[in-house]
């Protein structure tokens, strides 16, 4: 018998035999479990390290196209860090409209949501895979907010793509996580929209994103109840089958999270609000078997919350991408 195993296989074996300590087992009232689980997730992400600060909101420009009015602005989300955003309203809209916030994943940056380029020599087709989120949102009749995620595009990205590693590792040394930084930016952006943009209905906010944007979407919806619908794409999967199984960007890792939760368990923090899980059947880094296992847990959490009709699974026939044609009709059915 060969006694030598790799450290990775050893850790995965430990994980396989580790029951998450805070998965919901029905032993306590669901609302009490939600409070305890939300506190633990906040702790694990390192969100306690963040503090509100003066917004220093600044509109840089505004212009109109044939389809929308677009406002470029920045704001300070934590002391010394500024977030660039684009807020868009459909042309000719009257009265407050629902708001859909979109965050790109490991693409070149938020400009992909508009089908634009940012870096010299960038491929104009960088938004392939239905990643032109802001344009889709406007086309569907909602206000759109595109946020540049940390380490992407204007916020630390490179012409070759996101540059997360050094920032993510530095954050861990400080008891923070990149996941928390991105969640915090979205939460504070909602504050800004609520205060400065009456065109958006602050009572009807949705959040969407693919891959790393899907991860931000999911964790933010777990913690911010102002989000009434979340649509994470190519992100919700068991940790065992995805993040732990293969090489992923350092920004995906939250220390000790698998001790307490698997990803499906955390859907109980979104419930009873609406959740649409989008996945590709051929996605190699968030494999289908892990998605289906996770979604079975999602359904159990929504049953415990008394909201079985508020979660959906959308499966596309391809790989790691968004599936607009399949997802938007489901979105309308739940959001509208």
N, C-alpha and C positions, 0 to 999 in steps of 0.2 A: 504494500500500500504506500502510495506516494504521500508523504506527510507535508509536503510543501504546497502552500496555497498563496495566491497573491493577496496583498492587503485589500485590494478592491473587492475581490470575491469574498474575503472574510467579512468585510463590512456589510456587504449586500446580504450575506447569510444572517448576520445579526439583525439587519433591518427586516428581513423576512420573518423573523421570529419575535419582532417587537410590535406589540399592540399599542397604538397611539393612546397615551394616557388620558387625553381629553376628548376622545371620540364620544359622541352622544350615545348612551346605552339605555335611555328611558328611565333611569333610576331617580332623576330629579326633574322638577318642572323645566320645560324647554326654555322658558324665558330666563330662568336662573342659569341654566347651562350657557345660554348665549352671552350673558353678562360675564361669566367666568372665562369663557373661551375668547371673547373679544379683548378682555384685559390681558390674557396670555399672549394673544397674537400681537397686540400692541407692544408688549414687553419683548417678544422675540424679534420683531422687526427693528426695535431700537427707537421707536417713535417718541419715547419719553425724552429723548435727547433734543427734540425740536421744540422751538418756542415761536409763538406768533411775533410779528414785528410790523413796523410801519410798511404799508404796501408800496409806497413810492410809485404808484401807478402812472404810466406815461404812454400816451398815444403817439406813435411815431408817424403814422400816415393812415389815410383812408382813401379808398377809391372804389369806383363802381365798374362792374362788367355787365355783360348782357344778362347774367343770371343772378348776380348777388352784389351786395355792398360789403366790402371787406375792410376790416380795421386791424391794423398791426399795432400791438401794444406790448409793453413789458411791465413786470411788477416784481417786487422783492418778496420772495416766499419765506426766506429766513435771512437773518442778518448777514448781508454781504453777498447774497446769491440772488440773481435776477433770472426770471423765466420769460422767454419770448413766446408770444401767442398770436394767433390770427383768429378773429371773431368774424363770422359771416352770417348775413341775413339774406334770405331769398329776395330777389328783386320784386318790388311791389307788395311786399308783405305788409299786413296791417294788424296791429294788436300783438301782444306777446305770443311768441311761438315756443313750442317745446324745444329744448336744447339737447343736442347730442354732442358730447365731447369725444374726440378721437385722439388716440395716441399710437404712433407707429411703433413697430417692433424693431428688430435689428436690420433696419434699412439705412439709407443715407440720412434720413431725418424727416421732419414734419412736412417739408416741401413735397414729399412723395404723395401726401394726402391731397395735393392740388395738381398732381401731374406735372410738377415743375422740376427744374434742376437747380442745384446750388453750387456744387463744386465744378471746377473747370474740367471739361471732358467727360462729364457725367452722362450716363446713358439716359436719354429722354424717356425710355421705356422702363425706368426704374420702378414704376408703380404697377408693373404687371402682377397678376395674381389678385386683381380687384382690390388693390391697396390705396386707391385714390379716394380715401374715406370722406374727406370734406366735400368733394364734388358729389358723391353719392348722397350725403346727408342733405345738401342743398336741393338736389334733384328730387328728394323725397319730401321736401317741403318743411324742413326743420332748420332752426339756427344751428350753426356748426362752430365748435371751438377746437382748433388744433393747437396742441401744446408740444413744445420741443422737450423731449425727455432728456434727462441727464446722460451725458456721454454720447449723444447722437447729434448729428447735424451741427447746428450752431453752438451747441452746448458740449463741446469736447469731441465731436466726431471728426473723421478724417475723410479724404477723398476715397479711401479704400473701405470706409464703413465705420461703424461704431468703435469706440475705443474705451471699453469698460474696465479692463482688468486692473490697472493701477488705482483707479478711483475706487473700485469695489473693494480691493484689498485694504486701501487706506481707511475706508469707512469701517471695515471690520475691526481695525485696530482701535477705533474710537467708540466701539460699541454701537455703531450704526450699521445700516445696510443700504445698498443702492435701491433695493425694493422700497424701503421706507422713504428715501429721498424722493423717489418718483411719486409715491402715494401722497406724500406731503404736498408736492407741487400741484397735483390735481385738486386736492382739498382746498388749498389756498386759492387756486384759480376759480373755484366755485364761489368763494367769498367775493372775489373781484367782479365776476359776472353779476352776481346778485346786487352788488352795490352800484356798478357803473353802466350796466347794459339792460335797460328796461325792456328791450326788444325780446329778451329771453324770459320764458316762464320759469321762474326759480322753483316752482312746485312740480315741475315735470322735466327732470334731468335724466338723461341716459348717458352711458359711457361704453365705448367700444374700443377694441384694439386687437391686433394680431401678434402672436408670438410674445415677445417681450412686452408689447403693448397689451396683449391679452392678460399677461401676468399682472401688470399694473392695474388693469381694469378689474380683475378678480379681487385682489387684495384691497383696493380702494373701496369697492362695493361692500366688502366685508365690514369695513370700519366707518363708512360715511353713509348714513341713512338718508341723506338728501338724494342719493342716486336711486331712482325708482326702478330702473332697468339696467342690467349689465349684460353686455354681449362680448365675452372673451372668446377669441378665436385661436385655435392651435396653441393652447396653454393649459387647459384643465385636463389633468392626467394624474395618475398616481405618481408620487415621487419615486416610488420603487421602479416603475417602468420608464421613467423619463429622466428627471434631473439626476437621480442616483445611478442610472444604468449606463450612462455614456458621457462623453465630454460635452459640457454646456458652458456658455459664457458665465463668468464669475458673478455677474449681476443677478443670476437666478437663485443664488444660495442664501438661505436664512439659517443661521446656526441653530441647531437643536430642534428645528420645527418638526422633524419626523418623530421625535420623542413624544410629541403631544397630538399631532394631527396627521392625517393624510389629506390630500387636497380636497377630496369630496366632502370630508367632514366640515371643512370651512364654509361650504355652501350653506350650512345652517346659520351662518352669520348674515348671509344675504336674504334668506327666507324671512318673511313671506314675500319680500319684494321680488320682482321678476328677474329671471336668469335664463339666458340663451347660451348654451355651450355649443360652439362651432368647432368642427374638427374635419380633417382630411383623412379619408380611409387609408391613404398611402403615405401619411406623414411618418417619416422615419425617426424623428426625434421626440415626438409625442405620440407613441404608437397606439393604434386603434384599440388593442386589448386593454391598455391602461386607461384610455378614455372611457371605454364601456364600463370597466370596473368602477372607475371614479363616478360615472354618471349614475350607476346603481345606488351608490351612497348618496349622491345628490337627491335622488328621488325619495330616499328614506328620510332625509333631512326635511324635505318639503312636506312630506306626509306628517312628520312630527310637528311641523309648524302649522298644519291645517291648511296648506296652500298647494295641494298637489297639481293644480292647473297652472301654476305660475313658473314652471321650469320646462325647458324644451331642449332637445338635442338635434342639431342640424349636422348632417354628414355629407361632405362633398366627395366626389369621386377621385380627386387628385391628392396632392401632397400638402406641404406646409405653406398654406396660403389662406386668404379669405375667400368666401363663396357668396358673392353678393346676390346672385339670382335666387339662391335657396334661402338666404338668411333674411333679407329685407321683408318678404311677405310674413315670415314668422314674427319679426320685430313689430310690424304694423299690427298684427293680431293681438299682441300683448300690450304694446305701448299706447295704441290709439283707442 
